[in-house]
């Protein structure tokens, strides 16, 4: 018994789409290859504006392979399509295995040329030259090989070579999280400028210099002052000649040196504004995550509340299931009236789960309650996205292909024969009238065997 077609293996990702491209346009193009099960242009959940990429699902894997081979970088509405196998597992895309980063790329090299150039080293899963909003190359790109061996070979052979007269860098792709961790670690280890606060108002540049000179040669020491009054703002900066001196200074003085005003000096690496914002964002995210974890599994969301429901009554309704740490009915800030939902927080997850089991759909007053675990914004967004895709996913279904026409059914005017939507029908039309059945040679209007010859001629030579 033969197994059916593997639909998951016949799914393609189509990127770099113009925002005006629709499912119908893509169906018209891809159905020339073979039977298409579905097409979905991904859109913003709120605006419904195209995100610039789509998924095309063929019935047969061979048709999907043919689409990649013959349609990749075809121009649709003045933009070349970027077609690759659909990879829904983000861990594989972000792992960096087989992924190569290329920079200092000549502006004349586009995604198509880069694909043809690097395809000599192995099978390519995806390839992209990054462009700006005007469609111009930014001078760098990525090639994702099917194997790490192919990626290593490309790095070994191409790194440092001349492509179109420019010496390119080709190296292993490093995920963003690793790049950020690495750059942050480097900044924390190699610094010479320090920030000092909690100074007393009698400190000037000279006195600040004297306080820190025992740690090493100082290039500059500056106490910041008010522009109008000239008085000290009680903080300043010290720049050392070496990073070792700066690091020792931080370790010895930060939080340990008491000033005459009773405060302890704060001494740390001086940061740029962008770095401070990044640090604050990281701390805020840590606190937010701690808060989420603290209430995970014990905080309930309750809606369909009657307008007369207040905090005390809400607590009383749920108190039978365990110890409640808080109960809050949300109200309109202007009118003070209930907006129909609230939160109940228990002490332990078991009590919260029991409350869900017993209270969900229970009628309180005249309304059935909805009771579930409270979710953070990211969880709600993911859930709504999944529900939206499931319920209102736009799917283009291909029309049934009509049976071939017999000679008796052909129209009296041969030039009125419609263009065929599949190769078999196209071949028949060609047999009936070669002059008008131009699709007989495939989707590109040319003999398919010439495609690879053309592609090979576009590969760049290394020097």
Secondary structure as UniProt FT lines:
FT   HELIX           7..10
FT   STRAND          11..15
FT   TURN            19..20
FT   HELIX           23..30
FT   TURN            31..33
FT   STRAND          36..43
FT   TURN            45..47
FT   STRAND          50..58
FT   HELIX           61..71
FT   TURN            72..73
FT   STRAND          75..76
FT   TURN            77..78
FT   STRAND          79..80
FT   STRAND          82..85
FT   HELIX           90..94
FT   TURN            97..98
FT   STRAND          99..103
FT   TURN            107..108
FT   HELIX           111..118
FT   HELIX           119..121
FT   STRAND          124..131
FT   TURN            133..134
FT   STRAND          137..145
FT   HELIX           148..158
FT   TURN            159..160
FT   STRAND          162..163
FT   TURN            164..165
FT   STRAND          166..167
FT   STRAND          169..172
FT   HELIX           176..189
FT   STRAND          193..197
FT   TURN            201..202
FT   HELIX           205..212
FT   HELIX           213..215
FT   STRAND          218..225
FT   TURN            227..229
FT   STRAND          232..240
FT   HELIX           243..253
FT   TURN            254..256
FT   TURN            260..261
FT   STRAND          266..269
FT   HELIX           273..295
FT   TURN            296..298
FT   STRAND          299..303
FT   TURN            307..308
FT   HELIX           311..318
FT   HELIX           319..321
FT   STRAND          324..331
FT   TURN            333..335
FT   STRAND          338..346
FT   HELIX           349..359
FT   TURN            360..361
FT   STRAND          363..364
FT   TURN            365..366
FT   STRAND          367..368
FT   STRAND          370..373
FT   HELIX           377..392
FT   HELIX           407..409
FT   HELIX           414..416
FT   HELIX           423..432
FT   TURN            434..436
FT   HELIX           438..441
FT   TURN            443..444
FT   TURN            448..449
FT   HELIX           450..457
//
